[in-house]
Amino acid sequence: MRMISQWSLVALALALSVPALANPQDQECGNAARIVRQAYPNAIAQGERAVRVGDRTLTLPSPSSINPHAMVCRRWRGQPGLLLVAVPLIAQVSSDETWGDLDLLVVDEATGTPRQRLRLPHAMDDDAVRISSVAFDTAAYRLQPDRLAFGVRREWEGSSRPNPFRETTLSLYEVRGGRLAPVLEDLMVFRSVGEWDLSCAGQTDVIERILRMIPGPRGQDISVLERRTHSTSSEAKSGECRTADQPEAPRTIRLPFDGERYVVSGTLKERLD
């Protein structure tokens, strides 16, 4: 094993420069090895893309495949010169579960130096419902005129074909007092739950939530537009599989900002298992 400071940065840079990247956000990591070296000075390289950080494994982004356990980067729109970095630190992976944390870093893009960081324990844990993606959301989540938050979206997928399941959760963070602080935790913004016969007949329930910032007494509240659709599929006499959608009337939910956090009820954030 070699210390990460002894890596061939030229070879690594060539590997990361392949144009057909699987995840667009991988393009913004730049010199991923430099970021890792400065954030984890005692890390040890284990192969081309695996890095050992204590008792955890860190995976560098790949130019040819999507790995939900790989490091992800994105430039922070609205904060020039800053790079957002999400680093899954995986303790164990088996056929039926994963254990791991997620490190969030705000990095100086010019030097690769971390400015702020926050460890989210167990944020990469999963079981039959797997984490399929971690991505940044840099929409204009402006809490107050001088306070800007960024989002982290985690996508989940179930492993059952007869009972397909997908979900996306959103969390918001801001730099406050020189540290990263959570503002909104695990708001479910998309969910699709279904049951079918693997041929045609079945049903699906979909929830979609769209966020909009609106003025509130202590900053910007969040207005959540919720849309629910029930779909039924069946085989017609012609043999064609047809789907009928039954949308519910949309509703709007307001999330008040108390100056530090948004309060989210369990029905808005709990993930189905």
N, C-alpha and C positions, 0 to 999 in steps of 0.2 A: 504494500500500500504506500502511496505517496501523499505528502501533505498537499493541500489544494494550491498553496503558493508555488508549487513546483510544476503545476500543469503547463502543458504547451498551449498558451493562449492563442497562438496563431492557428493551430489545428482546431481548437474549439471555436474560434471565430469563423473559420471556414465552414464548420459543421452547422453553425447557427445562421449562416447567410444563405442557405438554400432557399430560393424564392417561393416554392410551393408549400408554405407553412400550413399546417392543419388548423391552427387556431390563430386568427388575426392578431390577438393580443400578444402572441409570442414574438411578433416582429418588434415589439417595443422594449424587450428586455435588453437589447444591445449586448454589452459585454456581461453576460450572466455570471461568468466565473468571477469577475471583479466584484460584483455585488455580493456574491456568496462569500468570497474571501474576506471582505470587510465586515459583513454582518456576522459571520461565523468564523473567526480567525483560527479556531482549533479544529475545523472540519477536515476530514480525511477523504480523499477521492477513492471511490471504489468502482472502477470501470469507467466507461466513456461518459456516462451521464448521472451516475449515482454518487452521492456524497453522504458520508456518515457524520452526523452531528450528535455527539453523545450516543445515546441509545436509540436515535431516530435516523431514518433515511430521508434524504432530500433528493429530489429528481429534477434535473435541468430540463428545460423545454426541448421538445423534439421537433425537427423540421418535417418529419414524415408521418407522425401519428398523434392522435389526441390521447393524452394521459391525464385523467382527473387528479392524479397525485403529483403532477409536474408544477413547477414554479410558473407563475403568471405575472405579467407586468403590463402597465398601461400608464401613459402620460396623463397627468392630472389636468384635465381641461379646466381653465380658470385659474390655475396656479402654475404659471410657466416655470420650467426648470425643475419641476418635481415629478418623480416617477413613483407610481404606486406598485408595490410588489406583494404578492401573496405567495407564501412559502408553506406548502403542506409538509409537515414533519411526521412521518408515518412510523409508528412503533411496530405494527404487526398487520399483515394481510393474509387472510386465509380464504377458503372457498365460500365461506358463509358470513364473514364479518371483517371489518377493518377498524383498527384503533389508531387515532392520530390527532394531532393538534394542527392549528393553522396560525402561522406568524404573519401579521400585517406590518409592512414597512413603508414609510415615506422616505424616499431616497433622493439625494441630490444627483440629478441625472448626469451632470458634468463630471463628477468625481466618483460616483457609485457609493458615496458615504450615506449610511442610514441617519436620518434626522430624528425620526420617531418610530416606535415599534410597539406592537401589542400582541401578546400571545393569547390565542383563543383555545383553551383546553377542550379537547374532545370534539372540536368543530369538524374533524374529518372522520369521526366514528360513523360506521354504517353497518347494515346487516343485509337482509334480503332486499331491502330498498337501498340501492347503491347511490352514492354521489357520482354523477356522471360528468360534472363540469363545475369549475369555480371561475368566475369572471368579475371584472370590475365594471361598475356603472358610474360614469362621470357626468350624468345629467346635472342640470343646475339645481342641486339641492341646497339652496341658500336659506339658512336658518334665520339669519338676520343680515342687515346690509354688509357687515364685515365678517360674517361667519359662513363658511362653505363646507358642506359635507360631501363625502363620496360614498358610493354604494358597493357592496359585495353581494353578488348573486351566486347561490349554489343551486344546481339542478340535480334532481333525484330521479331515478328510474327503478321500477320494480322488475323482478326477474321472472314473473309469471306471465306466460303468453295468454292463457285464458282470462286472466285478470290484469290487464295492462294498467300501469300507474306511472304518471309523470308529475313532477312538482318543481316549482321554482320558488325559493325564498330570497328575500332582500333584507339586508342589514345596512345601516348607515353609520358612518364614523366621521369625527371631526378632530382636528388638532386643537386642543384646549389646554392652556397653561403649559405649553411645551410638550404635551403628551397626547397620544391618541385616545379618544374617549368614545364609547358607544353611544349612539343617539337613537337608533331604532334597531330592534333585534328580531330577526326571523319573521318578518311579515310575509305571509304566503301571497304571492302575486299571480301564480298560475297553478292550477291543479286539473289533471285529467284522470278520471277513474273509470274503468270499463269492465265489462264482462261479455265474452262472446264465445261462440262454438268453434273457433279457429277456422271457420269457413266463411260465414256471412252474418248469421243471426246474432244479435247482441245489442248492448246499450252502453252509452258513454255519458258521463256527467262532467262538464267542463266549467271551471270557474276562472275568470280572467279579471284582474284588478289593475286599473290604470291610475297612476298617482299624479296629483297636481298640487303645487305649492300655492297656498292662499293666505292672506293676511290674518293674523291672530293677535290676541292681546299681549303675548310675550315673544312674538317673532312670527315665523311662518308656520301655520298649521298645514296638515296634509289632508287634501280631499281625495278620497279613494272611490273611484267609480267601479262598481262591481257588476259584472255580467255573468249570468249562469245560463247554460244551455244543456238540455237533455236531448240526446240523439238516439234514435232507434234504427237498427239495420235489420233488414229481412229480405228474403229471396222472393222476387216477383214470379208470376206464372211463366214469364218469358225466360226465367233462369237468371235474370240480371239481379245483382245485389243493389238494393236501394236504401238510402238513408234519409230519414225524416228528422229535421231539427225542430225542437220546441224551446225557443228562448223564453226566459222569464223576464219580467219587467226589471230593468236595471235599478240599482239602488246606490245611494251615495253615503259614505261613512266618513265622518270627520275625526281625524287624529289630532288632538290638541298638543301643542308644544308647551312644556312647562318651564322653558328656559334652558333645560339640559337634555331632556329626552321626550320622545313620543310614547304615550301609553298605548299599548296594543293588547287587546283582550285575547283570551285563549282561542276563541273561534277564528280569529284572524291569522294566528301564527302557528297553531299546532299542526304538525305533520302527521298524516295518517300512516300507520304501520300495518 
